[in-house]
C-alpha cells in the first residue's frame, strides 16, 4: 500500500519543519519532485531544503530562467531544476538529465519531464486553497515507499 500524507503548512516555520524532517533522509541519487501552481510553495520549500543542507548559501534564486542550478552541500551536490519553461522532454538532455542520478535532485514542475522522471522519488504536491491556506501532499514512489515509513511520526 502506498503511503500518502497530507499536511497543512500554516506558515514558513511549518515549511522549515517539513524540510528539516526530510533532509536527514537524503542521500546521493535521491530525487524530490515538487508540483503545484505558481505561488503554491515549491520554490520556498526547495530554498528551505537548501538552507539546511548548505547554510552558507545566502541567496538561492529560483532556477526558472536558468532551468537548473547546482549547489555544493555537506551531503553532496544538489541539482535544482525548474522545468516551468521547458518546451519538450527532449530538452532535458541539455540539462545533464541522465547524470542527475549521481546527485541529489530537486525538480520543480516535474510534469514537464513526462515519462523521464526517476522511478524512485519523493513527490510533493503543494496547494494554495481558495481560503489562502497552504497544504502539501507527500507521495513516495519506488524505494521511497519503504524509506518514508520513518517519516510517519513527523
Backbone as numpy.savetxt, mean C-alpha at the origin, in Angstrom:
# Nx Ny Nz CAx CAy CAz Cx Cy Cz
-10.85 -20.00 4.36 -11.69 -18.81 4.36 -10.81 -17.56 4.36
-11.14 -16.60 3.53 -10.35 -15.39 3.45 -10.69 -14.44 4.58
-9.66 -13.82 5.12 -9.81 -12.85 6.19 -9.97 -11.47 5.55
-11.08 -10.82 5.78 -11.26 -9.42 5.38 -11.62 -8.66 6.63
-11.08 -7.49 6.76 -11.36 -6.70 7.95 -11.67 -5.27 7.54
-12.69 -4.71 8.15 -13.08 -3.32 7.90 -12.79 -2.54 9.16
-12.13 -1.40 9.00 -11.77 -0.55 10.14 -12.13 0.89 9.85
-12.54 1.60 10.87 -12.78 3.04 10.75 -11.47 3.76 11.02
-11.16 4.73 10.18 -9.97 5.57 10.36 -10.47 6.97 10.69
-10.73 7.22 11.96 -11.39 8.47 12.36 -10.48 9.68 12.33
-9.15 9.46 12.30 -8.22 10.59 12.27 -6.85 10.09 11.82
-5.89 11.01 11.71 -4.55 10.65 11.28 -3.91 9.66 12.24
-4.18 9.80 13.54 -3.62 8.88 14.53 -4.07 7.45 14.27
-5.30 7.25 13.84 -5.80 5.91 13.53 -5.07 5.34 12.31
-4.79 6.19 11.33 -4.04 5.76 10.15 -2.62 5.41 10.54
-2.01 6.21 11.42 -0.66 5.93 11.91 -0.62 4.60 12.67
-1.63 4.34 13.47 -1.69 3.09 14.24 -1.80 1.89 13.31
-2.62 2.01 12.28 -2.73 0.93 11.30 -1.38 0.69 10.62
-0.73 1.76 10.18 0.58 1.63 9.54 1.58 0.97 10.49
1.57 1.40 11.74 2.50 0.85 12.74 2.26 -0.63 12.99
1.04 -1.09 12.80 0.74 -2.51 12.99 1.15 -3.36 11.78
1.26 -2.74 10.62 1.61 -3.45 9.39 3.13 -3.52 9.20
3.83 -2.43 9.48 5.27 -2.34 9.19 6.08 -3.50 9.76
5.87 -3.93 11.01 6.69 -5.04 11.51 6.53 -6.34 10.74
5.44 -6.50 10.03 5.20 -7.71 9.24 5.88 -7.67 7.87
6.31 -6.49 7.43 6.82 -6.34 6.07 8.22 -6.90 5.91
8.44 -7.54 4.76 9.76 -8.05 4.42 9.94 -7.93 2.90
11.16 -8.07 2.47 11.47 -7.96 1.04 10.58 -8.93 0.27
10.01 -8.43 -0.81 9.11 -9.21 -1.66 7.64 -8.96 -1.39
7.35 -8.22 -0.30 5.95 -7.94 0.04 5.38 -6.84 -0.83
4.08 -6.92 -1.03 3.35 -5.95 -1.84 2.09 -5.53 -1.10
1.93 -4.22 -0.93 0.71 -3.64 -0.38 0.04 -2.87 -1.51
-1.22 -3.18 -1.79 -1.95 -2.46 -2.83 -3.01 -1.59 -2.17
-3.12 -0.35 -2.66 -3.97 0.66 -2.03 -4.97 1.20 -3.05
-6.25 0.91 -2.85 -7.31 1.36 -3.75 -8.20 2.37 -3.04
-8.93 3.13 -3.84 -9.89 4.08 -3.30 -9.95 5.31 -4.19
-11.00 6.08 -4.02 -11.16 7.30 -4.80 -10.08 8.32 -4.44
-9.96 9.34 -5.26 -9.05 10.45 -4.96 -9.45 11.04 -3.61
-8.48 11.22 -2.73 -8.74 11.81 -1.42 -9.21 10.83 -0.35
-9.25 9.54 -0.68 -9.76 8.55 0.28 -8.74 8.17 1.36
-7.44 8.41 1.11 -6.44 8.13 2.14 -5.29 7.24 1.72
-5.19 6.90 0.44 -4.13 6.01 -0.04 -2.74 6.58 0.20
-2.51 7.80 -0.28 -1.19 8.40 -0.16 -0.87 8.71 1.30
-1.85 9.12 2.07 -1.62 9.37 3.50 -1.15 8.10 4.18
-1.78 6.97 3.88 -1.37 5.70 4.47 0.04 5.33 4.01
0.33 5.47 2.73 1.67 5.17 2.21 2.71 6.03 2.91
2.41 7.30 3.10 3.34 8.20 3.80 3.58 7.75 5.24
2.54 7.26 5.90 2.70 6.78 7.28 3.58 5.53 7.33
3.39 4.63 6.38 4.25 3.44 6.29 5.70 3.88 6.13
5.94 4.79 5.20 7.31 5.25 4.94 7.89 6.04 6.10
7.07 6.80 6.80 7.56 7.57 7.95 8.06 6.64 9.05
7.44 5.49 9.20 7.87 4.51 10.20 9.13 3.79 9.72
9.15 3.42 8.46 10.27 2.64 7.93 11.53 3.48 7.70
11.35 4.77 7.45 12.48 5.67 7.17 12.20 7.02 7.81
12.31 7.11 9.15 11.95 8.35 9.84 12.76 9.57 9.41
13.92 9.33 8.79 14.74 10.46 8.33 14.15 11.15 7.10
13.20 10.52 6.44 12.56 11.14 5.28 11.73 12.33 5.74
12.01 13.47 5.19 11.27 14.68 5.58 10.10 14.94 4.64
10.24 14.51 3.39 9.19 14.78 2.41 8.95 13.52 1.59
7.73 13.07 1.57 7.35 11.91 0.75 6.29 12.39 -0.23
6.74 12.80 -1.42 5.76 13.29 -2.41 4.93 12.14 -2.97
3.74 12.46 -3.40 2.94 11.46 -4.10 3.63 11.21 -5.44
3.81 9.95 -5.82 4.47 9.68 -7.09 3.54 9.76 -8.30
2.44 10.50 -8.18 1.45 10.57 -9.26 2.09 10.94 -10.60
2.97 11.92 -10.62 3.54 12.36 -11.90 4.78 11.57 -12.28
5.54 11.10 -11.30 6.72 10.29 -11.59 6.35 8.82 -11.79
5.19 8.43 -11.34 4.67 7.06 -11.35 5.34 6.14 -10.33
6.61 6.41 -9.98 7.29 5.57 -9.00 8.37 6.37 -8.28
8.48 6.14 -6.99 9.56 6.68 -6.17 10.20 5.51 -5.44
11.50 5.56 -5.24 12.21 4.52 -4.50 12.77 5.13 -3.23
12.57 4.42 -2.11 13.03 4.89 -0.80 13.90 3.82 -0.16
15.01 4.24 0.44 15.87 3.34 1.21 15.35 3.33 2.64
15.12 2.14 3.18 14.65 2.02 4.56 15.47 0.96 5.28
15.28 0.87 6.57 15.99 -0.14 7.36 15.57 -1.56 6.99
14.42 -1.71 6.35 13.92 -3.03 5.96 14.17 -3.33 4.48
14.91 -2.47 3.81 15.17 -2.64 2.39 14.52 -1.53 1.58
14.69 -1.59 0.28 14.09 -0.57 -0.58 12.57 -0.73 -0.63
11.89 0.41 -0.61 10.45 0.45 -0.82 10.22 1.13 -2.16
9.51 0.45 -3.05 9.14 1.01 -4.33 7.69 1.45 -4.23
7.47 2.75 -4.31 6.13 3.33 -4.16 5.62 3.72 -5.54
4.64 2.99 -6.00 4.03 3.23 -7.31 2.71 3.98 -7.15
2.43 4.88 -8.06 1.10 5.49 -8.18 0.72 5.34 -9.66
-0.17 4.44 -9.94 -0.51 4.08 -11.32 -1.67 4.88 -11.89
-2.08 5.93 -11.21 -3.23 6.73 -11.63 -3.13 7.17 -13.09
-1.95 7.60 -13.51 -1.77 8.13 -14.86 -1.35 7.07 -15.88
-1.30 5.82 -15.47 -0.91 4.75 -16.37 -1.99 4.56 -17.44
-1.57 4.46 -18.69 -2.54 4.29 -19.77 -2.80 2.83 -20.13
-1.80 1.98 -19.93 -2.00 0.55 -20.22 -1.00 -0.28 -19.42
-1.34 -1.55 -19.25 -0.48 -2.47 -18.51 0.90 -2.58 -19.15
1.00 -2.38 -20.45 2.28 -2.53 -21.13 3.30 -1.49 -20.64
2.83 -0.38 -20.10 3.74 0.65 -19.59 4.46 0.22 -18.31
3.97 -0.83 -17.66 4.58 -1.28 -16.42 6.02 -1.73 -16.61
6.35 -2.24 -17.78 7.72 -2.68 -18.05 8.70 -1.51 -17.89
8.26 -0.31 -18.23 9.11 0.88 -18.10 9.34 1.26 -16.64
8.55 0.69 -15.74 8.66 0.99 -14.32 9.35 -0.14 -13.55
10.10 -0.97 -14.25 10.83 -2.09 -13.64 9.88 -2.99 -12.85
8.69 -3.19 -13.37 7.65 -3.96 -12.68 8.12 -5.36 -12.29
8.87 -6.01 -13.17 9.30 -7.38 -12.90 10.33 -7.46 -11.77
11.06 -6.38 -11.51 12.04 -6.37 -10.42 11.41 -6.01 -9.08
10.15 -5.64 -9.07 9.46 -5.23 -7.85 9.54 -6.31 -6.78
9.56 -7.57 -7.15 9.56 -8.68 -6.18 10.82 -8.70 -5.33
11.85 -7.97 -5.73 13.10 -7.92 -4.96 13.07 -6.82 -3.90
11.92 -6.18 -3.74 11.79 -5.04 -2.83 10.44 -5.11 -2.13
10.15 -4.12 -1.31 8.81 -3.97 -0.74 8.09 -2.98 -1.65
6.87 -3.30 -2.04 6.13 -2.44 -2.96 4.86 -1.89 -2.31
4.65 -0.59 -2.51 3.38 0.08 -2.19 2.80 0.51 -3.53
1.60 0.06 -3.85 1.03 0.36 -5.16 -0.33 1.04 -5.00
-0.38 2.32 -5.37 -1.65 3.04 -5.40 -2.27 2.85 -6.78
-3.59 2.77 -6.83 -4.35 2.55 -8.06 -3.94 1.22 -8.70
-3.92 0.12 -7.94 -3.48 -1.17 -8.50 -4.39 -1.70 -9.60
-5.61 -1.20 -9.68 -6.54 -1.64 -10.73 -5.93 -1.44 -12.11
-5.08 -0.43 -12.24 -4.47 -0.11 -13.54 -3.48 -1.18 -13.99
-3.03 -2.03 -13.05 -2.08 -3.09 -13.39 -2.78 -4.33 -13.92
-4.09 -4.35 -13.83 -4.85 -5.49 -14.35 -4.40 -6.81 -13.76
-4.15 -7.77 -14.61 -3.76 -9.11 -14.17 -2.30 -9.25 -13.82
-1.55 -8.15 -13.80 -0.12 -8.22 -13.53 0.24 -7.99 -12.06
-0.76 -7.90 -11.20 -0.49 -7.72 -9.77 0.08 -9.00 -9.18
0.96 -8.86 -8.18 1.47 -10.06 -7.51 0.33 -10.86 -6.88
0.45 -12.16 -6.90 -0.58 -13.03 -6.31 -0.58 -12.90 -4.79
0.60 -12.69 -4.21 0.73 -12.50 -2.76 0.77 -11.01 -2.46
-0.32 -10.52 -1.91 -0.38 -9.09 -1.61 -1.40 -8.84 -0.50
-1.22 -7.72 0.15 -2.18 -7.28 1.16 -2.86 -6.06 0.57
-4.16 -6.16 0.37 -4.90 -5.11 -0.32 -5.70 -4.26 0.67
-5.61 -2.95 0.49 -6.34 -1.98 1.32 -7.26 -1.19 0.40
-8.54 -1.16 0.72 -9.50 -0.33 -0.01 -9.95 0.78 0.93
-9.62 2.01 0.58 -9.96 3.18 1.39 -11.25 3.80 0.87
-12.14 4.14 1.81 -13.44 4.69 1.45 -13.70 5.93 2.30
-14.12 6.99 1.65 -14.60 8.19 2.32 -16.09 8.22 2.06
-16.90 7.98 3.10 -18.35 7.85 2.87 -19.03 9.22 2.77
-20.35 9.19 2.54 -21.11 10.43 2.32 -21.14 11.32 3.56
-20.82 10.78 4.73 -20.78 11.57 5.97 -19.38 12.09 6.26
-18.44 11.83 5.35 -17.07 12.28 5.55 -16.24 11.37 6.44
-16.77 10.19 6.74 -16.02 9.24 7.57 -15.18 8.33 6.68
-13.97 8.03 7.17 -13.03 7.19 6.43 -13.02 5.77 6.98
-12.99 4.82 6.05 -12.90 3.41 6.41 -11.86 2.75 5.51
-11.34 1.63 5.98 -10.45 0.82 5.14 -10.88 -0.64 5.28
-10.90 -1.32 4.15 -11.14 -2.76 4.12 -9.79 -3.40 3.79
-9.38 -4.36 4.61 -8.10 -5.03 4.43 -8.38 -6.46 3.95
-7.79 -6.81 2.81 -8.03 -8.13 2.20 -6.70 -8.76 1.82
-6.39 -9.93 2.39 -5.14 -10.61 2.05 -5.32 -11.55 0.85
-4.27 -11.67 0.07 -4.25 -12.59 -1.07 -2.99 -13.45 -0.97
-3.11 -14.69 -1.40 -1.97 -15.59 -1.41 -1.43 -15.85 -0.01
-0.11 -15.76 0.13 0.56 -16.05 1.40 0.12 -15.13 2.53
-0.41 -13.96 2.18 -0.88 -13.05 3.23 -2.06 -13.64 4.00
-2.75 -14.62 3.43 -3.88 -15.26 4.12 -3.46 -15.77 5.49
-2.33 -16.47 5.55 -1.88 -17.01 6.84 -1.10 -15.97 7.64
-0.37 -15.11 6.99 0.44 -14.12 7.70 -0.41 -13.11 8.45
-1.57 -12.79 7.94 -2.39 -11.72 8.51 -3.06 -12.15 9.82
-3.06 -13.41 10.12 -3.70 -13.87 11.36 -3.13 -13.18 12.59
-1.84 -12.84 12.57 -1.24 -12.15 13.70 -1.78 -10.73 13.83
-2.37 -10.24 12.77 -2.93 -8.89 12.75 -4.33 -8.85 13.35
-4.97 -9.98 13.47 -6.36 -10.04 13.91 -6.59 -9.39 15.26
-5.57 -9.37 16.10 -5.73 -8.80 17.44 -5.69 -7.28 17.44
-5.22 -6.69 16.35 -5.08 -5.22 16.30 -6.43 -4.56 16.15
